[in-house]
Amino acid sequence: MINIWEVNETNKMIEQENLDVRTITLGISLLDCIDSDLQKLNENIFQKITKTAANLVKTGEEIERNYCIPIVNKRISVTPIALVGQSACRTPEDFVTIAKTLDRAAKTVGVNFIGGYSALVSKGMTEGDRSLICSIPQALAQTERVCSSVNVGSTKTGIDMDAVKLMGEIVHQTAELTKENDSLGCAKLVIFCNAPDDNPFMAGAFHGVTEEDAIINVGVSGPGVVKKALESVRGGNFELLCETIKKTAFKITRVGQLVAQEASKRMGIPFGIIDLSLAPTPAVGDSVAEILEEIGLEYAGAPGTTAALALLNDQVKKGGIMASSYVGGLSGAFIPVSEDQGMINAVEAGALTLEKLEAMTCVCSVGLDMIAIPGDVSPSSISGIIADEMAIGMVNQKTTAVRLVPVIGKGVGETAEFGGLLGHAPIMPVNPYKCGRFINRGGRIPAPVHSFKN
Amino acid sequence: MDKTIITVVGKDTVGIIAKVCTYLANNQINVLDISQTIVQDYFNMMMIADLEGASCPFAQCAKELEQLGEEIGVSIKCQREEIFKKMHRI
């Protein structure tokens, strides 16, 4: 039988160490909504989403009450809209109508984000894909809750450099159109290599075509719990350190598994995966950077950071995998700068640079995430940064992503304010040397060789 | 069996157990186990209860117990047992 110490341990994690379930994300296929008539397509999409997700928020709240565990976000991901909209949309403006429909559906069912305004162009773009991509700046400026992502490369196909070039321009345009809010639109746009089909985390969530009609994916969190656990083994060797992270990750993930199964049962929708992630928030004590500090670094970014992060990421997976029957999504430690107070402190102290962050993305999930850069960085330099990050994903057979915010009208030394879970970010310098001739070549980078690993 | 964990935490005072148990008895809630301890002057109690035959649904019990806690000056929480079993048992 459960004893009082176990009960207290769990409740302390929830009440004092920010243990929560970060998101229940309902993936919905929109393939059966496809119609060549744009108005009909929009109607179909609205009906499908509002019908399937009618009880999502209510179910989430019931589970919260039953277990006293906060479920911070209830969200929706849909089939990449480039696939759904191609037969009906002739222009980028046509695609924007779908973005508005998604926004309206999200507001109707009460979710705070809906992901899937996406295109998968790892090898090349159709006219429809290009049209959707060109509509992204308008779509993100004219909607509130829609999130967009574009997959521009994979280990199997290489990198579509035409798409990389275009995305540099799109990120810049999105920043321009939302400059009144410190270019907030860019916080809702992710560029991927090896994008997973079942990611529950925004802004990169979409419902892949390999998935069922509807599915429940859950993202767990809990950097604060890991940090607290590590405080109790301060000075211990690596074996003790790793064991502690693993055991803590197991406990955190079990809660996610319970919530996922419960949500699945109550909504009658199959359980997909648990995303084993340490997802920070700007709240004090909910930071991945603070874990790195607890491991023994003065700041995230100090020598040893990449090794510490590699260790953390691996132990989180090892502990989490046993705790859940299905694991997927991005699974690992997230290192978004603006959403993590410890990362912000590290940047402000001069300990953490864009180049070090790039090195860190080689050993953890996601990539260059929520990084504010000066608004005058050229689109081709943004494309260059994207290309570098995509190459890391392609060669290392892992997901990598870029979510950069060029803050129009601001420069290094200033701060971008996004508010809420998106936090604030000190603007980081970008290498000033040009890469335009590289980006303008056109075509694609071939897939890498899968042998001779060095 | 649909087991529920009720935790009561707060400054120690006369009659906490009595008031909680009276509420449970009035609502046909059977108590299966009680552990209680005082940590640094703080009263800390855990009850394992069976809500199957309860006269009110879980959400209502949880809310009313929370209100009762506010009256006594302690925090009372109702949680389904699974969250603890999942976390602490393989």
Interface residues (C-beta under 8 A of the other chain):
Chain A: M1 I2 N3 I4 E6 V7 N8 E9 T10 N11 E62 R65 N66 Y67 C68 I69 K251 R254 V255 Q257 L258
Chain B: I5 T7 D33 S35 Q36 T37 N44 M45 M46 I48 F58 A59 A62 K77 C78 Q79 R80 E81 E82 I83 F84 K85 K86 M87 H88
